[in-house]
Amino acid sequence: MRIPRVPLIKVYDRFDMKEHIVGTDSHDWLYVDDEKRIHYMNLQNGYENGSDLRSYGYGFVAESVSGYGKAIQLIRVDELLEMYLPEFGFSDEAAAEIKKAAAIIRDCYQQELDARWKKGDLL
């Protein structure tokens, strides 16, 4: 079993430089063009990444990776759940349930890692 990770796609607004996780705004939209490139668009204002306008539009937030240029961060599902909590106004009760789910997932990851370590599969 592989430990699944998902892309953490963030964009920044070129006007005010604020970042947000794609999917936390109801106007977020990702699409793939004819050349198989992924693009972000805000459906409310129509601006997207790669816009010709210098003062408007969006850019992807990426990490520098030595020898590879820029990359989108990959995180575990439990990390994603906990990262989304502040983005949404969950009630304390709902947030507690999400944290429990994240803890269960994290425990499963740890059990899998421990089993692999014992078998020598982590090298």
C-alpha positions in Angstrom: 0.0 0.0 0.0 1.3 3.4 -0.9 0.7 6.4 1.4 -1.5 8.7 -0.8 -0.6 12.3 -1.2 -2.7 14.9 -3.0 -1.6 18.1 -4.7 -2.0 21.3 -2.6 -2.7 23.8 -5.3 -2.6 27.4 -4.2 -2.8 30.6 -6.2 -2.0 34.1 -5.4 -3.8 37.2 -6.6 -1.4 39.4 -8.5 -3.3 42.6 -7.3 -3.1 42.1 -3.5 -0.6 39.1 -3.4 -3.0 37.1 -1.2 -2.8 33.3 -1.4 -5.6 30.8 -1.1 -6.0 27.1 -1.6 -7.8 26.3 -4.8 -11.2 24.9 -4.0 -11.8 27.0 -0.9 -13.6 29.7 -2.9 -16.8 28.8 -4.8 -15.5 30.8 -7.8 -12.3 28.6 -8.2 -12.0 26.7 -11.4 -9.2 24.5 -12.9 -9.2 23.6 -16.5 -6.8 21.8 -19.0 -6.2 23.5 -22.3 -5.6 21.8 -25.7 -1.9 21.5 -24.9 -2.6 19.6 -21.7 -1.6 22.5 -19.4 -3.5 23.2 -16.2 -4.9 26.7 -15.7 -6.7 28.4 -12.8 -9.6 30.9 -13.3 -11.7 32.8 -10.9 -15.2 32.6 -12.3 -16.4 35.7 -10.5 -13.9 38.2 -12.0 -12.7 36.2 -15.1 -9.0 36.6 -14.3 -6.8 33.6 -14.6 -3.1 32.6 -14.3 -1.1 33.6 -17.4 -3.1 36.7 -18.0 -1.5 39.4 -20.1 -2.5 42.0 -17.6 0.4 42.8 -15.3 -1.6 44.1 -12.4 -4.4 41.5 -12.4 -4.7 37.8 -12.7 -3.4 34.9 -10.6 -0.3 32.9 -10.4 0.3 29.4 -9.0 2.2 29.1 -5.7 5.1 26.7 -6.2 8.1 25.5 -4.3 11.6 25.6 -5.8 13.0 22.1 -6.2 16.7 21.9 -6.8 17.3 20.7 -10.4 13.6 20.7 -11.3 12.5 24.3 -11.2 9.1 24.8 -9.5 6.8 22.1 -8.1 3.3 21.9 -6.5 3.5 20.6 -2.9 2.1 17.2 -2.2 0.6 16.5 1.2 -1.2 13.7 3.0 -5.0 13.7 3.2 -4.9 14.2 7.0 -2.7 17.3 6.5 -5.2 18.6 3.9 -8.1 18.1 6.2 -6.5 20.1 9.0 -5.3 22.7 6.6 -8.8 23.4 5.3 -10.2 23.9 8.8 -9.3 27.6 9.1 -10.4 28.3 5.5 -14.1 27.4 6.3 -16.1 28.6 9.2 -16.8 25.1 10.7 -18.6 25.0 14.0 -16.5 23.7 16.9 -18.4 20.4 16.8 -17.8 19.9 13.1 -14.1 20.9 13.4 -13.7 18.4 16.2 -15.1 15.6 14.0 -12.8 16.6 11.2 -9.8 16.6 13.5 -10.8 13.1 14.7 -11.0 11.9 11.1 -7.6 13.4 10.4 -6.2 11.6 13.5 -7.6 8.3 12.4 -6.0 8.7 8.9 -2.7 9.7 10.5 -2.8 6.6 12.7 -3.4 4.4 9.7 -0.4 6.0 7.9 1.8 5.4 11.0 0.7 1.8 11.3 1.5 1.3 7.6 4.9 3.0 8.0 5.7 0.8 11.1 4.8 -2.4 9.3 7.0 -1.4 6.3 9.9 -0.5 8.7 9.7 -3.9 10.3 9.7 -5.6 6.9 12.6 -3.4 5.7 10.5 -1.9 2.9 11.3 1.7 3.6 14.8 1.7 2.2 
